[in-house]
Amino acid sequence: MAGGYPNTSVLVNDIQNGHTVVLVEGYEVLGTAAVIPAPDESYQVIDGDWLTHDDTYVAIHRVAVSANHRGQGLSGKLFAAIFKEIEANSSINGIRIDTHPDNKGMQHVIKKAGFSDTGTVKVLADSQIVHDFAYEKLTTAGSLVKTR
């Protein structure tokens, strides 16, 4: 948790709304993320251009993997599991995500997972506006549909 975010109430809200995805191996939790259906308030305004231009996307937020298993490709496994679930829902055309400009590790993971740079979005972090890097990945359904 950087700067106290996400706090417990944010994580509980994700769970209560059914947005939390967990990567488990054996009896150990290895990773988690929140998958939020559109519209996502953080993605309403972008300095750039989304690949999809309607509400047929989901947003991935609050990605975390076990520090005990770094370097084992857990982020990739977590993303692959999320993508598999999303692909089962043919109405979703895109997957959006953002990360802090200083988070080089997450930028690498996002690009390796097949996301495209789309611009920047403004987010509030520790009472300051930050211009996070924004990315989007088309789903199989999204690549078959003209989105512009």
BAPAMI-683030 format. One record per residue (C-alpha): y, x, z. Coordinates in Angstrom, 2 decimals. Layout:
PT      c2      c1      c3
PT       Y       X       Z
...
//
This chain:
PT      c2      c1      c3
PT    0.00    0.00    0.00
PT    3.19    1.61   -1.17
PT    6.25    0.71    0.88
PT    4.32   -2.07    2.64
PT    3.54   -3.90   -0.62
PT    1.44   -5.82   -1.02
PT    1.61   -7.17    2.50
PT   -1.07   -9.31    4.12
PT    0.59  -12.63    3.22
PT    0.65  -11.69   -0.50
PT   -3.04  -10.78   -0.42
PT   -3.98  -13.93    1.54
PT   -2.01  -16.02   -0.97
PT   -3.93  -14.41   -3.85
PT   -7.25  -15.23   -2.14
PT   -6.24  -18.81   -1.27
PT   -5.16  -19.46   -4.87
PT   -8.41  -18.07   -6.28
PT   -6.67  -15.16   -8.02
PT   -8.52  -12.29   -6.33
PT  -11.22  -10.43   -8.26
PT  -13.44   -7.98   -6.34
PT  -15.65   -5.19   -7.69
PT  -18.70   -4.85   -5.43
PT  -21.62   -2.45   -5.59
PT  -24.40   -3.02   -3.09
PT  -22.53   -4.23   -0.03
PT  -19.44   -2.12   -0.62
PT  -16.11   -3.35   -2.01
PT  -15.04   -0.74   -4.56
PT  -11.97   -2.39   -6.09
PT   -9.81   -5.46   -6.30
PT   -7.06   -7.01   -8.40
PT   -5.19  -10.28   -8.67
PT   -5.54  -12.13  -11.99
PT   -2.69  -14.63  -12.22
PT   -2.52  -17.40  -14.85
PT    0.67  -17.79  -16.88
PT    3.52  -18.31  -16.58
PT    4.20  -15.25  -14.43
PT    7.81  -15.08  -13.20
PT    7.88  -11.28  -13.39
PT    7.15  -11.48  -17.12
PT    9.66  -14.11  -18.21
PT   12.22  -11.46  -19.26
PT   11.24   -8.19  -20.91
PT   13.27   -5.38  -22.38
PT   10.92   -5.09  -25.32
PT    8.52   -7.55  -26.89
PT    5.28   -9.13  -25.64
PT    2.38   -9.36  -28.09
PT    1.95  -13.04  -27.16
PT    4.95  -15.35  -27.03
PT    3.63  -18.34  -25.15
PT    1.75  -19.08  -21.94
PT   -1.73  -18.20  -23.24
PT   -1.95  -15.03  -21.12
PT   -3.00  -13.91  -17.68
PT   -1.35  -11.17  -15.63
PT   -3.13   -8.50  -13.63
PT   -1.39   -7.40  -10.44
PT   -2.21   -5.46   -7.27
PT   -4.98   -3.26   -8.67
PT   -6.64   -1.13   -5.98
PT   -9.80    0.96   -5.91
PT  -11.64    2.69   -3.08
PT  -10.24    6.09   -2.16
PT  -13.80    7.09   -1.20
PT  -14.89    6.89   -4.85
PT  -11.98    8.42   -6.78
PT  -12.85    9.91  -10.16
PT  -15.82    7.59  -10.71
PT  -14.12    5.32  -13.23
PT  -13.78    2.37  -10.86
PT  -10.52    1.16  -12.41
PT  -12.22    1.06  -15.81
PT  -15.20   -0.84  -14.36
PT  -12.85   -3.29  -12.63
PT  -10.90   -3.86  -15.86
PT  -14.13   -4.28  -17.87
PT  -15.34   -6.97  -15.44
PT  -11.98   -8.76  -15.61
PT  -11.93   -8.57  -19.43
PT  -15.45  -10.02  -19.59
PT  -14.41  -13.03  -17.49
PT  -11.22  -13.53  -19.51
PT  -13.08  -13.33  -22.84
PT  -15.22  -16.26  -21.67
PT  -12.04  -18.38  -21.67
PT  -11.12  -18.80  -25.33
PT   -7.65  -20.21  -24.54
PT   -6.36  -16.87  -23.22
PT   -4.79  -14.74  -25.95
PT   -3.33  -11.86  -23.94
PT   -3.56   -9.88  -20.72
PT   -0.34   -8.47  -19.25
PT    0.15   -5.76  -16.65
PT    2.95   -3.50  -15.42
PT    3.27   -0.38  -13.31
PT    5.93    1.79  -11.74
PT    7.29    4.58  -13.98
PT    6.13    7.19  -11.43
PT    2.54    5.87  -11.30
PT    1.09    8.22  -13.92
PT   -2.51    7.56  -12.82
PT   -2.21    3.81  -13.37
PT   -0.42    4.36  -16.70
PT   -3.40    6.44  -17.85
PT   -5.90    3.79  -16.70
PT   -3.92    0.99  -18.40
PT   -3.71    2.83  -21.73
PT   -7.36    3.89  -21.56
PT   -8.27    0.20  -21.07
PT   -6.67   -0.61  -24.43
PT   -3.28   -1.99  -23.41
PT   -0.24   -1.47  -25.66
PT    3.24   -0.51  -24.46
PT    5.52   -3.54  -24.73
PT    8.69   -2.47  -22.91
PT    9.97   -2.74  -19.35
PT   10.25   -5.56  -16.82
PT   12.53   -5.73  -13.80
PT   10.75   -5.99  -10.45
PT   12.04   -5.92   -6.90
PT   10.53   -2.98   -4.99
PT   11.70   -2.06   -1.50
PT   14.92   -4.09   -2.00
PT   15.73   -2.20   -5.22
PT   15.39   -3.25   -8.84
PT   12.83   -1.08  -10.65
PT   12.18   -1.12  -14.39
PT    8.37   -1.09  -14.49
PT    6.53   -0.17  -17.66
PT    4.99   -3.30  -19.20
PT    1.80   -3.52  -21.25
PT   -0.25   -6.19  -22.97
PT   -3.73   -6.34  -24.46
PT   -4.84   -9.02  -26.88
PT   -8.13  -10.76  -26.20
PT  -10.60  -11.50  -28.96
PT   -9.04  -14.98  -29.20
PT   -5.55  -13.46  -29.28
PT   -6.39  -11.07  -32.09
PT   -7.62  -14.00  -34.19
PT   -4.46  -16.05  -33.65
PT   -1.05  -15.28  -35.08
PT    1.03  -14.87  -31.92
PT    4.46  -14.23  -33.36
//
